Amino acid sequence: MTTVDRALDHAHDDHHDVPYLTGKGGPIATVWDWMTTVDHKKIGVMYLFTVLFMFFLGGVAALMLRIELFEPTRQTAAGITGAAFAGGEGSSVGGVGKFYNTVMTLHGAIMVFMFIVPGIPASLGNFFLPLQLGAKDVAFPRLNLASWYVYVFGSFFGVYVILTGGIDTGWTFYTPYSTSTEGQPQVVAMILAVFILGFSSIFTGLNFIVTVHKLRAPGMGWFDMPLFIWAIYATSIIQVLATPVIGVTFLLMLFERLFQIGIFDPGLGGDPVLYQHFFWFYSHPVVYVMILPAMGIISEVLAVHSRKRLFGYRAIAFSSLAIAAVSFLVWGHHMFTSQGELAATIFSALTFLVAIPTAVKVFNWIATLYKGSIALTTPMLYALQFLFLFSIGGLTGLPLGALSTDLHLHDSYFVVAHFHYVMFGGTVIAFLAGIHHWWPKMFGRMYNEFWAKIASGLVFVGFNVTFFTQFFLGTQGMPRRYASYVDEFTTLHQISTVGSFVLALGFVVHLFVFIHSLIVGERAGQNPWGGLTLEWETDPIPLEHNFRHEPIVKHGPYDFESVVPPGCDEKDFPLPPQDEVRTVH
Amino acid sequence: MIMTTPTLAIHDFLLDIFFRRGADSDVGSGWGIDGLFMFIWWVSVFFFVLLMGLMGWWCWKYRRVPGKAAEPSASHNTALEITWTVIPTLILVVIFFWGYDGYLRAQMPEGSAEQVDLTAFKWGWGMTYDTGWGADETVTLGSRDDIPVFYMPEDTPVLLKMSSQDVIHSFWVPDFRTKLDVMPNRFTPYSFRAAALDEADERVKTMDVQIADSVRENVRYRDHWIFCAEYCGDLHSEMAAVMRVVSKDDYEWWKSQPRYGAGTNPVEVGEKVYIASGCATCHSVDGSAGTGPTWFEVYNRPVPFADGSELSQAEIDADPLAWDNYIRESILNPSAKIHEGYANQMPSYDGRLSDVELRGLIAYIRSLSGLDVDTENIPGFEALDEQAAESDAANAEG
């Protein structure tokens, strides 16, 4: 920074002119500062580490499931039970059968409610939404901090309830199984945990909606917003509208227990399928809470790393909103085998409707590559992996949306493979793309590109070996949520288990790459990839108040053709000089 | 309605890869569910290869070269975008209607279907044929040796009237390509027409079937797995059954045979019922722990109940039928008295067991305590003897 800048900046509070990562005195003061911060960047980083920790927990549970499934019988689980729960008979986790089911519930509930739903919006969204909008913070910074605390409380509560209550219902808590087992009070407690976590989603969603409406930088119209913002905006709308439904469900279950009002329990005159309607009316839109932010990241990464304006910007933006709207109308496709013919037919038709904007997005992304300047960096590799895996995930949704084929594939391993291709191959891969893309901006350091690529290769291979086999398990007749199986399925299950360990190895390498980067990583420049969105106009590590001056938007987020002079490299990528911005001031 | 399967070698090869073999029901095979699946497969392969091909090609062709900027190109193209919206939409419309057609055929039972009652419970399946009998043969799966075998006729419309005793289960025959949930509060109809047994199919086997005293030789059959597809708790993974498809004649013979031969010991009847009605799922006969109390050496011993009361030794001494009545009540109305330390989760067997079977079970439980059973004194078994004798006579005449 030049002295001229400093002189001009004296009007600002000096306190806010330090990079946000700079400590505040001693370790205790620094911890206190983080715990009480209302800075969206710090909250984003705290969210990032907490969701990654939950991902680790859920991943350990997944590996335990895969170990069990290596053998057709339950013998392996008996070994795990003996080792991990030496308490034996008195253990709340129960017998061998129940142990598998509890771990399965733990994996599902953690991954869905504590990792993938809050994942991208609350971490990367929190950090980069205000930066990309050119704002100082989100609209309600204290609500933002509250959402993190609510999330942490809800997560601890949920994991505690599953482990101590031995909840074995699966993450969907279907009645009457969930209300007729001895774990009934714990199931209600678990739904309370989901409700609490839902509040954290609502806080974040509401915050983002208001921020997008009110805090865009001067000159930024709706169609000048980066597509990541569009995706997060659509996500937030779903969060605010759908999450209350799980609260209603929780209250109804509570009323049924306390006052014996028959709602879901057939013993009291209720209808168990009604619960499925409530549950999926919440959980299906939430599937798009999981995937839309991932689509936003992919839009950013593809554009920046191929130096190309996104093909059909408006189509992508509108398809996000279309997906959000239609997502509320397709919940019944989870229940083709439990509802009447007319309802099933309508839901099947609506389901195909949601496939169209999704397909359009994929076409647009691939068309973006045409005549680009494509750098195969780690984020870009992950974005390309996303296109590969998400296409498989989307296409295998077709036989599940079609009525007759779903009669066979429903609740089979085909479904397991399909949603892992969408949720992992889509969301987690995009999350990894986003973390690598924005890592330099979050922590001011580069990571080791070579080892990150090795890790991404391991993740890609491990994931495909694990889950591609499961499509065949499903078509051949292997049902979901089985701890043991008939001998015919042994080979495919063993291949899948081997794949899951390759996948885990990939994440271990990633972990080392991140730690290495934080300690000795090369200092990152202000704009290592040559992006044109506003977050790259901040300091290498953003200041507490983000921008030295309120940014003025003078070009679109992907106008590489008009802004980037031919022949320039990312190292010497020119930004609009600060002075030039100031003259507009 | 069975249409011929396209006879492309690649098509059969892929069916083997995906499903091990083409479907064994009329809705599943041919242009039905397998056909739609393969159509979607080819559409998917086309688009996937196209997209990934373009992606790979462009990533190579337009890889970043230092000093070379991206070439200019259009940022959108309305005609192209409309095209790639409309074409997939049309394909989706085809898939939707094709799926709708197969679904309706799977859901709508044919008029003159053979109707069989099916009960699902934690954790097993029971079928009751119109003759009143259920399954009486079992196979082994993993740790369970009580997986029931249900006989079904080939190439005949069958309607299963399904209901659940407890939670939601789902009846899935992967070889038929269809499943349907089994509900605790209503009947759901699972209808199918199993494919005719094919001489050339190496999976069609032959066996001698023995029921009580009668034997039928060289019965051709084909076994299909039945799985529970809706998660239902501890033994969900082992909630399996076998559907054994035989010829119509063999099926009629199997269904109409009396189950217990002349002079059958009631203990043997009880042992058969123990397996065939799914008691073995929860109750052990060797004293080991289970979901329900063991039957080993319990007869005429005091029983503590969950509400603090008990069936006392004094009551047992005073009334020689006290334990018999306790067993009877526990089978027909299980929630009346709950054994201490166990949950109230056993379904009622009222209407599912005949008097003879009930008496047999009591005799069996009694025998597990080392007590002899005097056949003469158990009413009901004389009638059984007569029935068997009549049927023997009929067979002899035939």
Interface residues (C-beta under 8 A of the other chain):
Chain A: P72 T73 R74 G94 G95 G97 K98 Y100 N101 D168 T169 G170 Y174 P176 Y177 S180 T181 E182 P266 D271 P272 V273 S306 R307 K308 R309 L310 F311 G312 Y313 R314 A315 F336 T337 S338 E341 A344 T345 S348 A349 F352 A355 I356 A359 V360 V362 F363 N364 I366 A367 L369 Y370 K371 G372 S373 I374 A375 L376 L384 L387 F388 S391 I392 L395 T396 L398 P399 G401 A402 L403 S404 T405 D406 L407 H408 H410 D411 S412 F472 T475 Q476 G477 P479 R480 R481 Y482 A483 S484 Y485 V486 E488 F560 E561 V564 P565 P566 G567 C568 D569
Chain B: I17 F18 F19 R20 V27 G28 G32 I33 L36 F37 I40 V43 S44 F47 F48 L51 M52 L54 M55 W58 C59 Y62 R63 R64 V65 P66 G67 K68 A69 A70 E71 P72 S73 A74 S75 H76 N77 L80 E81 W84 T85 P88 T89 L92 V93 I95 F96 W98 G99 Y100 D101 G102 Y103 L104 R105 A106 Q107 L141 G142 S143 D166 V167 I168 S170 W172 P174 D175 R177 T178 K179 L180 D181 M183 P184 N185 W225 F227 C228 A229 E230 Y231 C232 G233 D234 L235 H236 S237 E238 A240 A343 Q345
